Amino acid sequence: MVVRVAWKPYMYNRQMAPMLVEVDVPTLLVWGEHDAVVPFECAQQYARLLPEARIEIVAGSGHAIDMERPAELAALVRRHAGDG
């Protein structure tokens, strides 16, 4: 809980929300099931703003999905790109 309260996104920008609604390509949001750095609510907020967003949760992973579950992440990206 301390991380959630203290976490401040370094790229936070109040102008980002209006820009996200303009994204017109399918967007894949990949979240670790046990991410203790960025709350899942952030993924849900992005998904609400991005018209063609899809959230995939990687079971058993924390924040560093690329290091914890690289094969699963690669499979998700390949499938999203239409190559898997």
C-alpha positions as CSV (number, residue, x, y, z in Angstrom):
1,M,0.0,0.0,0.0
2,V,2.9,2.4,0.6
3,V,4.0,2.1,-3.0
4,R,0.5,2.9,-4.3
5,V,0.3,6.0,-2.1
6,A,3.8,7.2,-2.9
7,W,4.0,6.3,-6.6
8,K,4.1,9.3,-8.9
9,P,4.3,8.6,-12.6
10,Y,7.4,10.4,-13.9
11,M,5.6,11.0,-17.2
12,Y,2.4,12.3,-15.7
13,N,0.8,14.9,-17.8
14,R,-2.8,16.3,-17.3
15,Q,-2.9,16.9,-21.1
16,M,-2.5,13.2,-21.8
17,A,-6.1,12.1,-21.3
18,P,-7.5,14.1,-24.2
19,M,-4.7,12.9,-26.4
20,L,-5.3,9.2,-25.7
21,V,-8.9,9.4,-27.0
22,E,-7.4,10.3,-30.3
23,V,-5.4,7.1,-30.6
24,D,-7.1,5.2,-33.4
25,V,-5.1,1.9,-33.5
26,P,-5.5,-1.2,-31.5
27,T,-3.6,-0.9,-28.2
28,L,-2.3,-3.7,-26.0
29,L,-2.0,-2.9,-22.3
30,V,0.0,-5.7,-20.5
31,W,-0.2,-5.8,-16.7
32,G,1.5,-8.1,-14.2
33,E,-1.0,-9.8,-11.9
34,H,1.1,-8.9,-8.9
35,D,2.4,-5.5,-10.0
36,A,3.1,-3.5,-6.8
37,V,4.5,-0.5,-8.6
38,V,1.7,0.7,-10.8
39,P,-1.9,0.0,-9.7
40,F,-4.2,-2.0,-12.0
41,E,-6.6,1.0,-11.9
42,C,-4.1,2.8,-14.1
43,A,-4.6,0.1,-16.8
44,Q,-8.3,0.5,-16.4
45,Q,-8.1,4.2,-16.8
46,Y,-6.0,3.9,-20.0
47,A,-8.4,1.3,-21.4
48,R,-11.3,3.7,-20.9
49,L,-9.5,6.4,-22.7
50,L,-8.0,4.4,-25.6
51,P,-10.8,3.5,-28.0
52,E,-9.3,0.2,-29.1
53,A,-7.5,-0.9,-26.0
54,R,-7.3,-4.5,-24.7
55,I,-5.9,-5.4,-21.3
56,E,-3.9,-8.6,-20.8
57,I,-2.9,-9.7,-17.3
58,V,0.2,-11.9,-17.0
59,A,-0.4,-14.4,-14.2
60,G,2.3,-14.7,-11.6
61,S,4.1,-11.6,-12.8
62,G,4.9,-8.4,-11.1
63,H,5.9,-5.1,-12.6
64,A,8.9,-6.3,-14.7
65,I,7.0,-8.6,-17.0
66,D,9.7,-8.4,-19.7
67,M,12.2,-9.9,-17.2
68,E,9.8,-12.2,-15.3
69,R,7.8,-13.7,-18.1
70,P,9.5,-12.7,-21.4
71,A,8.1,-15.6,-23.4
72,E,4.5,-14.8,-22.3
73,L,5.0,-11.1,-23.1
74,A,6.4,-11.9,-26.5
75,A,3.5,-14.2,-27.3
76,L,1.0,-11.5,-26.3
77,V,2.8,-8.9,-28.5
78,R,3.0,-11.4,-31.5
79,R,-0.7,-12.2,-31.1
80,H,-1.6,-8.5,-30.9
81,A,0.5,-7.8,-34.0
82,G,-1.3,-10.5,-35.9
83,D,1.7,-12.8,-36.0
84,G,0.7,-15.5,-33.6
